[in-house]
Amino acid sequence: MLPTDAEMQSFAQEMYEFCPDIVEQGTESIEELVEEIKKTKKLFLWWD
């Protein structure tokens, strides 16, 4: 079963809170993070 849009948004928000660099130095918005995860089926985390 695939996650709903609301679940994806919630997941992306949680990942941003855990690792803000994925948005601040990566996708630049949580909405773009959601799209990136949907497109690639991957999530990359890093901290500087």
ChimeraX attribute file (.defattr): number of C-alpha atoms within 10 A of each C-alpha:
attribute: neighborCount
match mode: 1-to-1
recipient: residues
	/A:1	3
	/A:2	6
	/A:3	10
	/A:4	9
	/A:5	10
	/A:6	9
	/A:7	11
	/A:8	18
	/A:9	17
	/A:10	14
	/A:11	15
	/A:12	23
	/A:13	19
	/A:14	13
	/A:15	19
	/A:16	18
	/A:17	12
	/A:18	11
	/A:19	15
	/A:20	18
	/A:21	17
	/A:22	22
	/A:23	20
	/A:24	12
	/A:25	12
	/A:26	13
	/A:27	15
	/A:28	13
	/A:29	15
	/A:30	21
	/A:31	14
	/A:32	14
	/A:33	22
	/A:34	19
	/A:35	15
	/A:36	14
	/A:37	14
	/A:38	13
	/A:39	9
	/A:40	8
	/A:41	8
	/A:42	8
	/A:43	13
	/A:44	9
	/A:45	13
	/A:46	9
	/A:47	8
	/A:48	4
